[in-house]
Every structure is written in C-alpha cells, then in structure tokens.
C-alpha cells in the first residue's frame, strides 16, 4: 500500500490567514496534534498544536508565527512503511502527501496508518506464524512459498527483520493454517532454521500486544 491510498480527504489544511484559535479548534475536532500549512497547493510545513498553545495569542493569524516549521512529508508513491519512520523521527500525528512535482494532495493520520498496518499484517485472519532465521543470501521467497503451498497452505504476510549484531535475518511468515506441523517438518527437511512458531491463539495474543503498544505510542 502506498501513501496516496492512505489519504483522508476529510482532513483540513491551514492557511497563513487562519487565526491561531481556528487552527487549534480544527486539531481538536479531527483529533490530531498537527495540521499542514498550505498556500496555493504548496506545502509549507506542519503546524503543531503544542506550539500554538504556547503562543497564547489565539486571535492572531498564523502568518508571522510559523517561520520555523518542520516539513516532513511523503511522496504519493512511497510505501506505508516509510510513514512509520517519518512519524517516529518527527513525532508527528499526521503525514502530508505530495505529488511527484511536490504539490500538496492530502494527508493521513497515524490512526489511519495503524488501521492499514493491521490489515496488511493479516492480524485479523486466522492462522499461525513461523519465524525462520537465515543469511540474507539464502532468502528466496519463491522457495519458501513453494514449501508452504505444497502443504496446502498459503502465506498471508511475510516480513524481514535484520538481526542486530549479526549478518542474519528473521523471516516472519503468517500462514493460513492453525496446524503448522507438516510445514515445520518440511522446512526442517530443507535445512531451514525455524527460530520459533506460534499457534493461532499465541500469535493473535502476541500481535494484539504489539498493536496495543503501537497504539499507545500513537496516543502519546
């Protein structure tokens, strides 16, 4: 999923002529701590609710009080995983999206991102999880998928995690089968290192816990 697909058309933008009080009211209404400042489709930067409240001049307009805005954004064709890095780096609640010619086309909130990640990682679908450990040169998704499919199953999600301090990676597979025994035996037969596996209830609990941690971070 790319940034353009995450855009929420309902999220408003601010202009230099808007009063500070209006900006704060809009952030409260849409449950975000930031809003993009846009003039004639040109994205100027993100306005922070915290910064506006610190000014304590609600009846003045934004112009003259937004000279040093941060300007985080994503291009429309960037993957949603890039948004996670952006949110973590800038501690923002909303991600502006620009076209290839850097015109503002919309934005999405961290809540929308969380919902999309939930769907992408197949959290709500039944099944189990297998975590393989290997050297990057040994990673071949085609071969891994073939092993799973030969056991009358399919991969719902797959993601790679580098192992800190080593040159190895973890390959996490969400599979649409609760009984993983046959698949695990096949991986072993092909000399794959199975680091761990979870049945459906264990996996769902683990993902629920991870998702709650993510949402707690979002709500900070």
N, C-alpha and C positions, 0 to 999 in steps of 0.2 A: 504494500500500500504506500502511495506517495502523498506528499504534502497537499497537493491540490484536492485529493479525495477527502481530506480531513476538514476542509474549510467549513466553518459555520457562518452562513450568510447573515445570521441574526446579530452577530457581534458587531457593535458600532465602532466608529473611529472618532477621533477628536480632531478639531482644527485649532489653529492658533487664536481664533476669535472666540473660542468657547471659554466660558467662565470656569474657574477652578472648581466652584461648587457643582457645576454641571458634570464635570469630569468625575468627581467623587461620587455623585449620585448614580452615574452610569455604571461605575465599577461595582457599586453596591448592588444595583439592580441585576447585573449579569454575573455576579459572584466571581469577579476576577480582581486581581490586585494591580493589573496593568491594562493599558489600552494604547493602541498605536496612534501616533500623531501623523496625520496625512494631509497634504495640501496638493490638490490637482493630481491625484494618483501617485504623488511622490511621498514615499515613506521616510519620515524624518527621524523617527525613533520611538521608543516606548516610554510612556508617561507612567510613573509609579504613584500609586495611592499614598504610600508612606511618605514620599517626598512632598506631595501636595498638602497633606495634613500638617506636615512640619512647617509649611509656609504660613499657615494661619491667616490667609488673605482670600477667603472664599469668593469675594465679589470682583476680584481682578481677573483679567483674561490670561490665558496661558502664555501668550506672546510676551517675551521678556523674562519668563521664569523657567524656560526649558532649553537653556543654551548648551547644556552638557548631558544630553540624553544618551543612553546606551542604544545601540542599533542592531540588536540581534534579529535574524530572520532566516527563513529557508526559501530556497527556490522551489517552484511548483513541482519539479520532477524529482526532488530528493525523497529518500525513503524515510518512513516514520521513525526509524531507529536514530536518525540524525537529530530528531526533535528531543529525544531523551538527553543527549549530550548537551544540547543547547539549553534546555531547562535547568540541567544540573550546573552548568557553567555560569549562567547569568541569574539563576534563582528567580525565574520568571513564571508567571501563571498563564501566559498566553504567548503563542508563537505566530508572528506575522509571516505571510507567504507572499513572495514576489514572483512576477513573471520573469522570463529569461532576459527581458530588457529592463528589469528592475523596477517595474511598475507594481504598485500595491494591488493585490487581487483579493485579499481576505485574510482571515486568521482563524486559529482554533485554540481552544483552551486545553489545559493539562488534563481536565476531566475527559474530554473527547479522546485525547490520546490514550488515556488509561482504558477506556472502553474498547478502543481499536486494538490495543495490545492484548486485551483479554480474548477477543475473538481470534486474533492472529495466532496466539499460542494454544488455541483449542482447549482452553481451561474448562469450558462447559460441556465438552464432548466426552463420553465415557471411553475408558481405555486404561492403558498403563504406560509406564515410562522406563526406558533403558538408557543408561549413560555409558557410552564407550569411551575408552581412553586410548589415544594413539599418537603417532608422529604425524605432523601435517602432510608429509609426502605420501602417507598411507591412506589419507582420507579420499574416498571415492563414493559419492552419494549414490551413483548408479548401482554399484556393487552392494551397498548397504540396503538400498531399496529392494533389490532383487532378492536378497535373503529374507526380508520381511514379507514380500509378496509371495514367495514360494511357500510360505507358511499360512497362506490365505488371510493375510492381514495387509494393512497399508499404513504408511506414515502420515499422521495428521499434522505434525510440525517437527521441524529439525533446526537446531541452532548450535553454533560452535562457541566454545569458551576457552580462551587461552589459559593455560595453567601457569600461574605466576611462579617465577623462579625456575621454570623448566622450558624446554622447547616443545612440550607435548600439548595436545588439546583435548578437551572433552567434547564429545558429540552427544547431545541430548536429543532423544527420539521420543515423541509422543505417538503411541501406536493405538489403533482402534480395537485392541484386544485386551481383555482383562486377564486371560491366562497367557502368560508370556513364556511358559516352559519350553515349548518347541522352538520358539525364536531364539531364546537364550542358548539352547543346545546347539542350534545351527551356527550362531555367532562363535561359540566355543570351538566348534568343529573347523571353522575357517580361521582359527587362531586370533580372533578379536579379543581384546581385553575388555571385559564387562566390569566397569567400576562399581556399578550398583544398579538396582532395578526396583521399581515400586509397583504394587498392585493399585487398582483404581482408587480405593479409599485412601491409601497412603499418599498417592500422587495428588489427589484432589485437595487433601489437607495441606500438603506442602505448598501447592500453588495458591491456595486460599490465604495461607500465611504470608507468602511472598507478595500477593496482591494487596493484602491489608497493609503491609509495610510500605508498599509503593504509594498507596492512597494516604497513609499517614504523612509521608514525605510531601505529597501534593498539597495537603491541607496545612502545612507549616506556614 
